[in-house]
Structures are given as structure tokens and as C-alpha cells.
């Protein structure tokens, strides 16, 4: 079974992925943030490094999806290949931070990869307001995230909502995380697990 957690920067994807992996005894596939050689450069000079960063993520996630399919295990994935192509890359292009030529090249590569993979059995989307995202980003204190603007987060949120509205790759569970704290309140995590149980039971 392939479960994926989607959501904007600071929505709590990685935290929830780890908790759910532990609870269900699933294997967690986390986003490659620590070893990503482009992130620092990208946040300092977005226009120069946007294409490189997006291709790196695309390559990384495509490899993950192939591994998930081949493993035969129950795996939960932190962010999907679709988010890069439907949210992050088009947003950079719309903001003038990725050239038309690079964006077309990127889209062509994604379309080819998408034709070879299938969506997760269940997608969990963490919906969050901008103030909540900003608060979470400040709380975790990653240096390279200090320069993320509210405008940038807002644009991403709009694209997330549009993508989720038309999502058709499999089962979808939307969770509003503004008033949930998985870390401090076990009850909040319990609520989420109950919703996931209902979805999983419906799958089989």
C-alpha cells in the first residue's frame, strides 16, 4: 500500500509521516532536504537555481515512487511527485523565476515520468492557513527558510487548493491542521488516525 502526505511548507507533513509510520508499522519515505545540494543556493538566488532544484526533486521523487512500487511494502511518502509539477514549478514559472524554456523542458520530463507511475492509494492533504504555516516555519528555524515570503506561501496555498479540488489519482483525505498539534496532543493524532482507518477500510 502506498500512502502519501501532501501540503504546503510548514504544514506538518514530515512530522505526521513519522508518527503514522510508527503507528501503522509502515516504512517512511522522507523528503530529501538534508542532502539536497541546491536548497541553499535556491533560496538565495531563486531565478538562477529554480530549474536545477525542481529537476533534483523530480528525479528524487520519481526514484522513490519506483522503489515503492518494487518493494511490495506498505510505505508512507512525505510529499508527492505531483506537487512539484502542479504547484512548485508552475509557481516559479508564473513568478518569472523559471524561464519558459526551462519550464517546458521540466513539464516534458514530468509528463514522461507520470506516464510510468501511478498515484498513491491514499493521499492525505494537510490544509493550513498562512499564519499557521509561518508560525510552524519559524518554530523549526531552518536558516534557508528565513527568506520565504508570505506572498510566496500564499501563491503556493492557492495552487495546492486548486490541485486538490481536481485531484483524481486515488482516494483523498483532507485534514485541516490549523487547530491540530500532533506533537503536543495525542488526542489530535488519534483523530487523524481514526479518519485514516476509515479511509483504509474503505480501500479494501
N, C-alpha and C positions, 0 to 999 in steps of 0.2 A: 504494500500500500504506500502511496506517495501523497503526503500531506505537505502543503506549503503555507508559509505565513507571509502576508504582504502588508505593506504600509509605508507611510512617509518616514523620513529621517526623524528618529526620536519617538516613534510610535510604540516601541517596546517589543519589536519583532524578535530580536536575539534573546531577550530575557524570557519571553513566552516560549520560544522554541526550545530553550534549555529545560524549562520546567516541564513542558509536555513530553519531551524526550525521556526525562527521568520518570514521569508518572506512567507513561504507556510502555516503557522499555523500547522506545523507538531509537533509531540511530539519527543523530542530528548532523545535518549538513549546514555549516555556518558560512556566512558571507566572508569572503577573503579580504578583510580590511587591513589586518596587521601586515601581511606580506605584499600588499598592493603597492607596486613601485611608482604609481602615478598620482596617488591621492594628494600628497603634499603639494606637488607641482600644480595639480589641477586647481586646488583651492586658492593658490597664489596667482595663477595665470590661466583662468578657465578657457579663454579663447585658444590659447596655444595647445593645451593638453586635453581638450574635451574628447576629440576623436580617439586618441590613444587610450584614454580611461575607459570609454564606452566599449571599445573593442576588447580591452582586457577583461572587463566584466562579462561581456558576451561569451568570450572564449571560456572563461572560468565556469559560468553557469551552464553552458552547453555541455561541458565535460561532466559537470555534476549530474545533469539530467540523464546522460548516457550511463553513468555509473549507477544511478538509482535504478534504472530500468534493468541493467545487467545483474545487479546484486540480488534481486529477489527478496530483499529485506523490507521491513516497514521503516520508512525514512521520512523525517520531517525536515523540510528545507527552509532556511531563512532567506526570504526574497526569491522571486521567480525570474526566469529569463524574459517574461513578458513585460515586467516593469521597466527594464532598461529600454526596451524597444517602443513601448507605448507611452512612457512617462518621461524618463530622464533624457534620452537622446532627442525626442521631439521638442522638449522644453529648451534644451541648449540651442537647438536649431532656431526655434522661434525667438529666442533672446539674442540671436546674432552671435552666439558663442560657438557655433559649429557651421562651417560653410555648406552651401548647397551640395557641392561635390562630395564632401565627406559624409554628409547625411544620406545622400543617395547610395553611396558605397556601403554605408553601415546598414541601411534598410535592406539592401540586396542580400547582404550577408545574413541578416536575421531571417529574412524570408526563406532562404535556403535551409538554415538550421531548423526553423519552425516546421518545415515540411517533413523533418526526420524525427520529431519528438511529439509526444502527446502531453496534454495538460495534466496537472495533479488530480488525484481522485477527489481531494477536498482542498479548496483554497480558503484560508482564514484571513479575512481582511480586517486590519485594526484601524478603525476610523478615529481620527483625532482632530481637535481644534488646533489652530495655530498657537494660542497661548500655552496649551499643554505641551506641544512639540518643543517650543522654545524653552520651557521650564525643564523638560527632560534632557535636552541637548546641553543646557548649562550645567545640569546636575552631574552629567558624566564627564564633562570637562576635557574633551579631546581637543588638543590645540588646533588641528586643521579645521575643526568645525566652528571655530570662533567667528570666522568671516561669513558664515551663512546668513543671508539677509532674510527678513520676514517676507519680503516680496518673492524671493526665490522659493521659500517654503509654501507660500500661498499659491503660486503657479503650479507647483507640484501637487498640492492638495486638489486643485481644480481638475488636473489631469487624472489623478487617482479616481476621483468620483466619477468622471466620465467613463473611464476604463471599466470600473466595477459595474456601472449601470448597464454596460453592454457585454459583460463577461459571459462567455458561453463554452468554456473549456471543460467544465465539470461542475461538481457541487460547490456551492459558495456559502460561507458563513460570515456575516458581517458583525463585528463586535465593536461597540462604542467604548473607547478606553479612557475617555475624559475623567470618569469618576471611578475608575478601577485602579487598584495598586496590587499587582500580582506578588510583589516582594513583601510588602508590609502586612497585607491582609490575605491569609489563606482562604478566607471565605470568597474573596473575589476570584481567586484561581479556581476554586470549587465551582463557582457559577459558570466559568468558561468551560471547564471540563464537562459539566453536565450538558452544555449546548453541543459540545463536540461529540459526546457519547450519542446523543440523539441523531446527529448527522451521520456518524459512522454506522449506527444500527440501521439507518435508512439506506446505506450504500449496499448492504449485503442481505 
